[in-house]
Amino acid sequence: MEWLRIKRGIISVTDKSRIVELAKFLQEGGVEIISTGGTKKLLESSGIKVISISDVTGFPEILDGRVKTLHPYIHGAILADREKEEHIKTLQKFDIKPLDLVCVNLYNFKDALEKGLKGKELIEQIDIGGPTLLRAAAKNFHNVAVLPSPSFYDDFINELKNNDFKISLEFRKKTASYVFRLTSDYDQMIFKAFEKNLM
């Protein structure tokens, strides 16, 4: 689809720069916001109405937060091709509401390396859910907008302001491309840490 209306999104970020500003803008536009952990606490403390990821999945965050977004109610909502009738029927069958926006950035693995973390401490800084969410949204850019960095917030907000809360395919393709470069670089950092026997 050329223009995608943003009605429902997930926000879960390590870099919280300007995230309150973005979330307030989305809330004023009637967007339903789902969030996790520290992001959820920050948004709620700023007066923003947030739905807990656990309320969507019906399952608590487990294993010290290692598993929270890895669930069909989240990834089905992101990966469904809305131009395929069978996908729409599957969403309806399982009562899965589509997600239009994934605003996620990754654990700062580079910062962990610079701090000299090693072994299990460094392993805990390997993001799993974040890259999975980003890659799912980027793959399905025809149906979902992905915001992998605060550097895109201004353009995103301006497009929504000027287009009845719709975001263009051109913008979605640009951020999707960025995601695959980002996750590739991220995996390279982790690979090099293994090569240096830091794990």
N, C-alpha and C positions, 0 to 999 in steps of 0.2 A: 504494500500500500504506500502511496506517495506521502500522505500526511497521517500521522498517528496521534490520536487524542490521548493525553496522559490522564488516566483516571485512578490508577493504582500502582504503587511502587514499593520497592524494598530499599531501605537505606541502612547500610552497615559499613562504617568507615573507620580506618585507623587514623588517617589524617583528617581531623575534624575542622580544618580551616573552612570557615564560611558555611558549615553544614546547617547551622541554625537558621541562617538567612535563607538558604535554599529551601529548607523544610517549611519555614513560615510562608514563603511564596507559594509553595505547592499546596499547603493547607488552605490558604486563602483562595486558591483555585479549585478547591473541592477534591483534591487528591487524597485518597486513602493511603496512609503511610504505615508500612510494616517495618519493624526494626528489632535489633538484638543488642544484648549486653550494654556496654558503655555508651554506645550511640543512643540507644533507647533511653537510658537514664538522662543523658544530656538534653535530648529533645523534650522529654517530659518535664524536666526542671526548667525549661524555657517556655513552658506553657503550650507545647505542641501535643496534639492528640496522636498517640501512637498505638498501634496494635502489636502485641508481642508475637514474635515468630512462633512461640509455643501455642498461642491461641489459634494460629492458622494450621499448624501441623497436628495439633492434639497430642503433642509429645514434648516432654521437657528437654532443655539443653542438657546433654550428658557428657561424660568423660572430660571434665574440666573445660567444657566449651568446645571440645574437638568436633562434636557432632551437634549441629543445631539447624543448619539450613539444608543439609543433605536429605531431602525428602521429596516424594512425588508431588505433594501439594505446592511445593516451591518450584521445583524444576519442571514439572508438568505445566505449571502456570507460565513459565518463561519460554519453554521450548515448543509449545503448540503452534503449529502453522495455521493461522486463522483463515487462510484461504482454502484449507482442506476441510470438507464437511465431516470427514471421519474424525479428525482431530477435535473439532467442535463438539461432536457427539460424545467423544471420550471425556472431554472436560465436563460436560453436562452429566454424564453417567456417574462420575466420581465427585461431583460437586466441587470442581476446581475452578477458582476464579482467575482469569488471566492477569498477568502482571505486565504493565506497559513500560515500567522503568526499573532498571537495576542501577543503583548508585552505590558503588562499592570500591574501596581501594584496599591495598594489601598490607599485611603485617610488614613492618619495616625490617626486612632481613638484612639489608645493607647496614643499617644502624646497629643491628645486633653483632654483625661481623666487626664493625669499627669499635664496638665496646669490648671486643675480645671474648665474647661468649663462645663456649665450646661444649661439646658433648650434648647431653640431654637438654641443657638450657638453650643451646642453639637450635636443636631439633624443634623445640616448642615454638620457635619463631618462623617455622615453615608454614605458610598459609595453605590450607587445603580448600576450605569452603569458598574463600574469596576468588581464587582463580577459576573454580568450578562455576560459580555464579557469573563471573565476567565472561567466560568463554561461552557459556550457554546463551547469554543475552547477545553476545557478539555474533554467534552463529545465526541467531534468529533476528538479525537487525531489521528485517522486513516487517517484523511485528513488535519489536521491543527496542526501546532506547536504552543505551548503556552510558553511564557517566563514571569513568574510571579514574578521574582526577578533578580536583577543584579548578584546574585551568580551563575546563569546559563549561563551568557554571554560568558565566556571564552570557556566552552565546546561547546556551540552552534557555536561560530565563528570557532573554530578548526574543528568541524565536517564539516561545510560548506566548509572551505578551502580545506579539504582533500577529499571531495566527490562531486566535481563539483557543489557546491551550493545546495546540497541535505542533508536533515536531516533524521536520522534513526528513525524507529518506536520505538526502544528501548528508545531513548532520549525523544521522544514525550510522551511515556507512563510514563516515570519517572516524567516529569514536570506536566503532567495531574494529576497524583496521588498527587503531592505536592499541586496543586491548591485546591483540595477538602479538604485537611487538613487545608490549609490556610484559606479558606472561612468558614470552620467549626469553627476554632478558632476565626475568626473575628466576626461571629455571636454570639458566646458565650460571647465575650466582650460586645457586644451591649445588649444582654439579661441581663447580670449582671448589666449594667448601668441602665436598666429599673427597675430591682429588687431593686436597691438602690435609686430609685426615683430621678435619676439625670436628667431625661428628663422633 
